[in-house]
Amino acid sequence: MRRGTFRDETVDYAAVGATQAPDLMQYPPEKSIPAEESWRLGSGEARFRSASEDLLSWVAQKAAGMQLEDIRPASGPAYQGVSFDDEGHPITPSRTQAEQRYDADGTPYVGAGMTVRAHGRVGGHSAEGEYRVIFVVEDKRRVGFGLGTVGDCVVSGEESFMIEWYSNDEVWFTVRAFDSPRAFLYRTIPGLTKRRRKALFTQYLRAISPLYATTTS
């Protein structure tokens, strides 16, 4: 099915929340490159809770090599995004306003509408830019969020991170994204966008998967 768009002047693309659409890989936003990867993290509630806690405390981004700063909460009511069931029907967001939490270093946990500036390189590719948390999902068996570009990034687009605890007790981590090249080099060499995305996905997995021992900062 096709999707509508949610326009918000704080981000630099139109299809806000599109990483949650079930047909993203078939019908990505115009002129963007879609990507999706899923990894099994293990099984059981303890694994789900641990991975969810890591995800919402920015472990994936920090362990990927990004330095996060200037983290600002939403100035008003935030767009919560839209989730979809297995048949493609929209699901009402699990909560409209999450209580703000902080990690041991005092860094705010992910919150809808929050903006953050990232510095660093991943696999030789720039991760510089300002981003906005588009939506946050915190359900009993599904936790995650979406991150969209605001500006100063080599690509324009969105990525979503989701931890799911399935009925067979398996825990899976799925990252979905769509990127539209903005920097001159990325526009002239399209393959760079895909290589950058692959490098990011690999580092996100290393950060969240129990198979890798990663030190965050």
Salt bridges, closest charged atoms under 4 A:
ASP8 OD2 - ARG132 NH1 2.61
ASP23 OD1 - ARG3 NH2 2.59
GLU36 OE2 - ARG176 NE 2.60
GLU45 OE2 - ARG49 NH2 3.33
GLU53 OE1 - ARG101 NH1 3.82
GLU69 OE2 - HIS119 NE2 2.96
ASP70 OD2 - ARG72 NH1 2.47
GLU87 OE1 - HIS89 NE2 3.40
ASP103 OD2 - LYS62 NZ 3.24
GLU128 OE1 - HIS119 ND1 2.81
GLU130 OE2 - ARG72 NH2 2.70
GLU130 OE1 - ARG117 NH2 3.47
GLU138 OE2 - ARG95 NH1 3.70
GLU138 OE1 - ARG101 NH2 3.39
ASP152 OD2 - ARG117 NH2 2.83
GLU159 OE1 - ARG197 NH1 2.58
GLU164 OE1 - ARG142 NE 3.62
GLU170 OE2 - ARG40 NE 3.44
ASP179 OD2 - ARG197 NE 2.88
